[in-house]
């Protein structure tokens, strides 16, 4: 079973912050628009390009889950006792923090009209169960970032089965099967729908089947050499970064058609997952130049990463709903970040220290 690795824990915090900055630019775009005028448009020389790809923190989360949780089902006898303990701990890791956030949103929604829509109230039980973006109702999540949670939970459900299968089949065959499943699903959704903008298909396109290969890449890292040489670690990081830059450049060249019906939509996300998996493999025991990842502040960000992920979007939405006409200038866009970042960190810390850590500690004793 994998031991605690500070550098990978820090990557969780960095992933959560990347998603936060991505949503900041989406919700308060004037700051990024002002900065873009000083750099060549739609290129890797524009620093806002990297903010715009901050959503890559999501596949990073998925790969880390596949690797760290996969090690448990690989190294442990899959008894009923193990399954009870595994699923109970996964339940405690996700649901209580979400329920705490939902309770707070319901309390403050009266003072912030629009924070919870009527559709959110109508599907409140489904929100409570995290049965969102799932048939038959395909309820939209109250908090936009919650869409990843049923995907994660679905992977938790099937992971023990994957652990059983990997005892009988070579892991490379499983990874190939996962790739075929993901590409097949994404191709089918792509070909079976005829819409002007494929963003509307994301709840289906990026369901568990559509990102299954991403999780399995993380799972497969457990079968690679546990202590690669320094040169191999550096090569993995280099190839991962080079791959990400190349893929980002490719998408930038096709920005106008990415969501309107280009086949890149099928293959690009799985390719990004490969590059991120290389980075994770190279950084799990970081070489000298990457040891800053194990610093206390980055490890702490890893502790509160789930709270950062849960809370940042609603903090930003609250700012827009309370003062809708306030954020139309670059300076006010920066102010929105100055307000929302520390507010999110405070809420994330409260979530971790008051909800997540106590329940996880109790769960380890109880199960």
PyMOL commands that set and color helices and strands:
alter all, ss='L'
color gray80, all
select helices_A, chain A and resi 6-27+30-36+47-52+54-75+80-108+118-122+124-129+144-165+171-192+198-205+208-223+230-253+255-258+264-283+288-294+296-303+305-322+330-366
alter helices_A, ss='H'
color red, helices_A
deselect
rebuild
show_as cartoon
